């Protein structure tokens, strides 16, 4: 197969995976407007796939009749069904944005390149909407831009990294004291203490972070409200300039700003988003929920290296701890491939190698310290 034919097949596979993913999102989406949007995107990707299938047929290269989506596509589809489309949408939006120019250097796909950029913009706009709503009003202009949603984020990425923190830190801790020749019951106690200490530290840090962010946001919104009362015309001019900078004609920007200023609360909400980058409906989320989630995710990761010491002893527990931790590291690596765009096998292997290397260092250090102390 020539390089040109391989390019056709790679592009066909990418488009078929895209169509399958958008169909999965449509199936998991309860909102009729969003479901229709995902169905249209799936249809567009299918048409792109047909373009490359025709290229292969014209070159005399056979294409398989049946297509099985790749692991990443199947995982994202299942996560969308289990946890809802908003859970995976930021990951998909980031991937679409990263691939928006994938056809830019392919002379025979200029029309597809423009459509791919459009798809990326559509998915990012939907991902940025509060609750994933489709459709815009004058008040929603700022909401459609991800960088104005300080409280939003990639939930999947945060969950994976939170579990990874617990896994790697407790794995290294346990290997360190195991290397020093510590008895199994002491390792178990230390591992459980490390789990609780780390989880509490993470939870407290998350609570403080969200609480401080909310308090700062309230203070800034309060100052904005004072300025709105004291100098409404100046605030209206600022808002008109912001919309003009976004690309609206001067007269249209002034009209939109004037309409928004008729309702003080709407004006305050819009100014908070536009000037401060704060979503008044969010303010960074609930501090207690964030703390509990952080505690749970850290504990979930940290339990893997310590679990074998609950029922095994001596060297068998250490070996089992390494094996179970390596398995958990591989799963985390697999999940990170959903948002880093790398091959799942590569991401899993890299995670295992780095995690085990860090644990080997602490094991060796514990071994040296244990020998020197004894």
Helices and strands as residue ranges (DSSP letters): H 3-28, H 32-58, H 71-83, H 85-98, G 107-109, H 110-128, G 130-132, G 138-140, G 142-144, G 146-148, H 155-179, H 184-230, H 232-245, H 250-260, H 264-271, I 272-276, H 287-307, G 308-310, H 314-340, H 344-373
